Amino acid sequence: MKTKNIFKLLTLLLVVFSFFNTKAQESTTDDNDDSPIMEKKGFHVGFIVGPYWANKYTANLYNGYGLDVNGAQNEFANSLMFNKIINEYGGGYGQVDQIAQVLGVDPASTGSNTWHFNESDMPQNMHYTINFMVGLNFRYSMDKKSAILLNVNASKLKVNGNFTIETDNPINQNQVNGAYNVNTFSIIGGEQRMMFQFGFSRILGDNKRLNIFMEGGLNATLAKFDKNYISIKSLTIDLTTVYIPPNSGGYPSQVYFPKHIGIGFGAFANAGCNITISPKWTIQLPVLSATYDKINIGANPLYKFQYSVGLRGYRNF
């Protein structure tokens, strides 16, 4: 999403808020009357919890290719999975073929090539699972319906996908299913996100207990690459390290990749039901939220939608 589109969304939100604000002023009196609006002026502190749906676009950061020094995705021959599966764990550099061991086939050192891994076996279906979001939310009510808000929400995301390794069928086995067995294994990623929202909130309606609310404003998302690994049966392989083979007089070593981290900006819009349960406590359920922002990690980050549904409670001071 371009910057001008963000401002278009914010302008639309402001128009909507202004419309309802005008209608509310036409139908309400000052703060000293017996208005049915139950929101209390002042500073409110709240919490929120609920499921968070991340857009799958950035899940490709965890697809086993990795990024080069320019931030572009590696070619297969330079990918993390190629170097780990073929070179480091697959008998390269004169080491033990651990891949053959866990697959229960003959290693390449015996002169046979009984297992195969090529670009067509790379993960193609990376996606985020449904994750939970928690946060602290703050607002300052300027009157009984309008408030300035600051939300700080966080989520720890998990990314799932599959890849394959082919193994030869024994010669004496029935070849109905072809010359190869296709074995499917898991690739896992992990990511941390912290979302900062600054904006405006407006309650719509005059009921003493139950009203609709709308919120909107600017959003900033800080995202951090957390982990990335593959599992081949009992063998777990970390993709965040690079193996350096021993040279003359040297020792093999592991070099850790820097973990990607970045912040992206966009806009958010929230809506839901505002329920006043006492002079001190307000709950909002559900809090339907959408952000349109850039998750600024990985190759070619773009503006995408993220969604959440939450339960929020406020303590009025």
C-alpha positions as CSV (number, residue, x, y, z in Angstrom):
1,M,0.0,0.0,0.0
2,K,1.4,3.4,-1.0
3,T,1.6,6.2,1.6
4,K,-1.1,8.2,-0.2
5,N,-3.5,5.2,0.2
6,I,-2.9,5.1,3.9
7,F,-3.9,8.8,4.1
8,K,-7.0,8.0,2.0
9,L,-8.0,5.3,4.6
10,L,-7.4,7.6,7.5
11,T,-9.4,10.4,5.8
12,L,-12.3,8.0,5.3
13,L,-12.2,7.1,9.0
14,L,-12.1,10.7,10.0
15,V,-15.2,11.4,7.8
16,V,-17.1,8.6,9.4
17,F,-16.2,9.7,12.9
18,S,-17.1,13.3,12.1
19,F,-20.5,12.2,10.8
20,F,-21.4,10.2,13.9
21,N,-19.9,12.9,16.2
22,T,-22.2,15.6,14.5
23,K,-25.2,13.3,14.9
24,A,-24.4,12.7,18.6
25,Q,-24.0,16.4,19.3
26,E,-27.4,17.0,17.9
27,S,-29.0,14.4,20.2
28,T,-27.2,14.9,23.5
29,T,-26.8,17.7,26.1
30,D,-23.9,18.7,28.3
31,D,-22.0,16.4,30.7
32,N,-24.0,17.4,33.7
33,D,-27.4,16.2,32.5
34,D,-28.8,12.7,33.1
35,S,-27.4,11.4,29.8
36,P,-27.6,7.6,29.3
37,I,-24.0,7.6,27.9
38,M,-22.0,5.7,30.6
39,E,-18.4,6.3,29.6
40,K,-16.3,8.1,32.2
41,K,-13.9,11.0,31.4
42,G,-10.3,10.5,32.2
43,F,-7.6,7.9,31.9
44,H,-8.5,4.2,31.2
45,V,-6.2,1.2,31.3
46,G,-7.1,-2.0,29.5
47,F,-6.0,-5.4,28.3
48,I,-6.9,-7.4,25.2
49,V,-6.6,-11.0,24.2
50,G,-7.7,-13.0,21.1
51,P,-6.7,-14.8,17.9
52,Y,-4.5,-13.1,15.3
53,W,-4.4,-14.0,11.6
54,A,-1.2,-12.9,9.9
55,N,-1.1,-12.6,6.1
56,K,0.8,-15.5,4.6
57,Y,2.9,-13.3,2.3
58,T,5.8,-12.9,4.7
59,A,5.7,-16.6,5.6
60,N,8.0,-17.2,2.6
61,L,10.9,-15.8,4.7
62,Y,10.9,-19.2,6.4
63,N,10.8,-21.4,3.2
64,G,14.3,-22.6,3.4
65,Y,15.9,-20.5,0.7
66,G,17.2,-17.7,2.9
67,L,18.3,-14.3,1.8
68,D,21.5,-13.1,0.1
69,V,23.6,-10.1,1.2
70,N,21.3,-7.8,-0.9
71,G,18.1,-9.1,0.8
72,A,16.9,-11.1,-2.2
73,Q,15.9,-14.8,-2.0
74,N,18.7,-17.2,-2.7
75,E,18.8,-19.5,-5.7
76,F,18.3,-23.2,-4.9
77,A,22.0,-24.1,-5.1
78,N,22.8,-21.4,-2.5
79,S,19.8,-22.0,-0.3
80,L,19.9,-22.9,3.3
81,M,18.2,-26.2,2.8
82,F,20.5,-27.3,0.0
83,N,23.5,-26.6,2.0
84,K,22.1,-28.2,5.1
85,I,20.6,-31.3,3.6
86,I,23.1,-32.0,0.8
87,N,26.3,-30.6,2.1
88,E,26.3,-30.7,5.8
89,Y,24.0,-33.6,6.8
90,G,24.0,-35.5,3.5
91,G,27.6,-36.7,3.5
92,G,29.2,-33.6,2.1
93,Y,32.7,-32.5,3.2
94,G,33.5,-36.1,3.8
95,Q,31.1,-36.4,6.8
96,V,28.7,-39.1,7.8
97,D,25.5,-39.2,5.7
98,Q,23.0,-38.5,8.5
99,I,20.1,-38.1,6.0
100,A,20.5,-41.7,4.8
101,Q,20.7,-42.9,8.4
102,V,17.4,-41.4,9.5
103,L,15.7,-42.5,6.2
104,G,17.0,-46.1,6.6
105,V,18.7,-46.2,3.2
106,D,22.3,-46.8,2.1
107,P,24.5,-43.7,2.3
108,A,26.1,-42.2,-0.8
109,S,29.5,-43.3,0.4
110,T,28.6,-46.9,-0.6
111,G,28.5,-45.8,-4.2
112,S,24.7,-45.7,-4.4
113,N,22.4,-42.7,-4.5
114,T,19.4,-43.9,-2.6
115,W,17.8,-40.6,-1.7
116,H,17.2,-37.4,-3.7
117,F,16.6,-33.8,-2.9
118,N,16.1,-31.2,-5.6
119,E,14.4,-27.8,-6.1
120,S,11.0,-29.5,-6.7
121,D,11.2,-30.8,-3.2
122,M,11.4,-27.3,-1.6
123,P,8.5,-26.0,0.5
124,Q,5.7,-24.5,-1.5
125,N,3.0,-24.0,1.1
126,M,4.4,-21.8,3.8
127,H,1.7,-20.3,6.0
128,Y,1.1,-18.9,9.5
129,T,-1.1,-20.8,11.9
130,I,-3.8,-19.0,13.9
131,N,-1.9,-17.4,16.8
132,F,-2.9,-15.5,19.9
133,M,-2.4,-11.8,20.5
134,V,-2.2,-10.1,23.9
135,G,-1.8,-6.4,24.7
136,L,-2.1,-3.4,27.0
137,N,-4.5,-0.7,25.7
138,F,-4.7,2.8,27.0
139,R,-7.2,5.6,26.3
140,Y,-7.9,9.1,27.5
141,S,-11.6,9.9,27.3
142,M,-12.1,13.6,26.4
143,D,-15.8,13.3,26.9
144,K,-18.4,10.5,27.4
145,K,-18.0,9.3,23.8
146,S,-14.7,10.3,22.4
147,A,-11.2,9.2,23.4
148,I,-7.6,9.2,22.2
149,L,-6.0,5.8,22.4
150,L,-2.7,4.0,22.4
151,N,-2.6,0.2,22.0
152,V,0.4,-2.0,22.4
153,N,-0.2,-5.5,21.3
154,A,2.1,-8.5,20.8
155,S,1.9,-11.9,19.2
156,K,4.3,-14.8,18.8
157,L,3.7,-16.4,15.4
158,K,4.3,-19.9,14.2
159,V,4.9,-20.8,10.5
160,N,4.3,-24.2,9.0
161,G,5.1,-25.9,5.7
162,N,6.2,-29.2,4.2
163,F,9.0,-30.4,2.0
164,T,9.9,-33.7,0.5
165,I,12.8,-36.1,0.0
166,E,12.6,-39.0,-2.4
167,T,14.0,-42.5,-1.6
168,D,14.5,-45.3,-4.1
169,N,12.2,-48.3,-4.0
170,P,14.1,-51.6,-3.6
171,I,14.7,-53.4,-6.9
172,N,12.7,-56.4,-5.8
173,Q,9.7,-54.3,-4.7
174,N,6.6,-54.0,-6.8
175,Q,7.1,-50.8,-8.8
176,V,3.4,-49.9,-9.2
177,N,3.9,-46.6,-7.4
178,G,7.0,-45.7,-9.4
179,A,10.7,-45.9,-8.8
180,Y,10.7,-43.5,-5.8
181,N,8.9,-43.1,-2.5
182,V,8.1,-39.4,-1.7
183,N,8.6,-38.7,2.0
184,T,7.1,-35.5,3.4
185,F,8.6,-33.6,6.3
186,S,8.0,-30.4,8.2
187,I,9.6,-27.0,8.1
188,I,8.9,-24.7,11.0
189,G,9.4,-20.9,11.5
190,G,8.8,-18.6,14.3
191,E,8.3,-14.8,14.4
192,Q,7.6,-12.2,17.1
193,R,5.5,-9.1,16.4
194,M,4.7,-6.0,18.4
195,M,2.0,-3.7,17.1
196,F,1.7,0.0,18.2
197,Q,-1.6,1.8,17.4
198,F,-2.2,5.5,18.0
199,G,-5.6,6.9,17.1
200,F,-9.1,8.0,18.0
201,S,-12.1,6.1,19.4
202,R,-15.8,7.0,19.2
203,I,-18.8,5.4,20.8
204,L,-21.9,5.4,18.7
205,G,-25.3,5.4,20.4
206,D,-26.9,6.5,23.7
207,N,-27.8,3.2,25.4
208,K,-26.8,3.1,29.1
209,R,-25.1,-0.3,28.8
210,L,-24.5,-1.4,25.2
211,N,-23.2,0.6,22.2
212,I,-21.2,0.2,19.1
213,F,-17.7,1.7,19.0
214,M,-15.3,2.5,16.2
215,E,-11.5,3.2,16.2
216,G,-8.9,4.2,13.7
217,G,-5.5,5.7,13.3
218,L,-1.9,4.9,12.6
219,N,-0.3,1.5,13.1
220,A,3.4,0.5,13.4
221,T,4.5,-3.2,13.5
222,L,7.8,-4.3,14.8
223,A,8.6,-7.8,13.4
224,K,11.5,-10.1,14.3
225,F,12.6,-13.4,12.8
226,D,12.7,-15.9,15.7
227,K,13.6,-19.4,14.5
228,N,13.6,-21.7,11.4
229,Y,14.3,-25.4,11.3
230,I,13.4,-28.6,9.5
231,S,12.6,-32.1,10.9
232,I,13.5,-35.3,9.1
233,K,12.1,-38.0,11.3
234,S,14.2,-37.8,14.5
235,L,16.7,-35.4,13.0
236,T,16.2,-31.7,13.6
237,I,18.2,-29.2,11.6
238,D,18.6,-25.5,12.5
239,L,18.5,-23.3,9.4
240,T,19.8,-20.2,11.1
241,T,23.4,-21.4,11.1
242,V,25.9,-21.9,8.2
243,Y,28.4,-24.7,8.4
244,I,32.0,-23.9,7.6
245,P,34.0,-27.1,6.7
246,P,37.4,-27.7,8.2
247,N,40.4,-26.6,6.2
248,S,44.1,-27.5,6.6
249,G,44.7,-27.4,10.3
250,G,41.2,-25.9,11.0
251,Y,38.1,-27.1,12.7
252,P,34.5,-27.2,11.5
253,S,32.4,-24.3,12.9
254,Q,28.9,-22.8,12.8
255,V,28.2,-19.2,11.9
256,Y,24.8,-17.8,13.0
257,F,22.8,-15.7,10.7
258,P,21.7,-12.3,12.0
259,K,18.0,-12.5,12.8
260,H,15.9,-10.2,10.5
261,I,14.2,-7.4,12.3
262,G,12.2,-4.4,10.9
263,I,9.4,-2.0,11.5
264,G,6.7,-1.1,9.1
265,F,3.9,1.5,9.2
266,G,0.3,1.6,8.1
267,A,-3.2,2.1,9.4
268,F,-5.7,0.3,11.6
269,A,-9.5,0.2,12.0
270,N,-11.3,-1.4,14.9
271,A,-15.0,-1.9,15.7
272,G,-17.2,-3.8,18.1
273,C,-19.6,-3.7,21.1
274,N,-18.9,-1.5,24.1
275,I,-20.5,-2.8,27.3
276,T,-20.5,-0.8,30.5
277,I,-20.8,-3.3,33.4
278,S,-20.0,-0.8,36.3
279,P,-18.8,2.7,36.8
280,K,-15.2,1.3,37.0
281,W,-15.3,-1.4,34.3
282,T,-16.0,-1.5,30.6
283,I,-15.6,-4.5,28.3
284,Q,-15.6,-4.6,24.5
285,L,-16.6,-7.8,22.8
286,P,-15.8,-8.6,20.1
287,V,-13.1,-6.2,19.0
288,L,-12.8,-6.7,15.3
289,S,-9.5,-5.4,14.1
290,A,-7.8,-4.9,10.7
291,T,-4.4,-3.4,10.0
292,Y,-3.0,-2.5,6.6
293,D,0.7,-2.3,7.0
294,K,4.1,-3.5,5.8
295,I,5.8,-6.3,7.8
296,N,9.3,-5.1,7.1
297,I,11.2,-8.3,7.0
298,G,12.0,-10.7,4.2
299,A,12.4,-10.0,0.5
300,N,10.3,-7.3,-1.1
301,P,8.0,-6.5,1.8
302,L,4.5,-5.2,0.7
303,Y,1.5,-3.7,2.4
304,K,-1.0,-6.5,3.4
305,F,-4.0,-6.9,5.7
306,Q,-3.7,-8.6,9.1
307,Y,-6.7,-9.4,11.2
308,S,-7.6,-10.1,14.8
309,V,-10.6,-10.6,17.0
310,G,-10.3,-9.8,20.7
311,L,-11.9,-9.4,24.1
312,R,-10.9,-6.1,25.7
313,G,-11.5,-4.9,29.3
314,Y,-10.9,-1.3,30.6
315,R,-10.5,-0.1,34.1
316,N,-11.7,3.4,34.5
317,F,-9.8,5.7,36.9
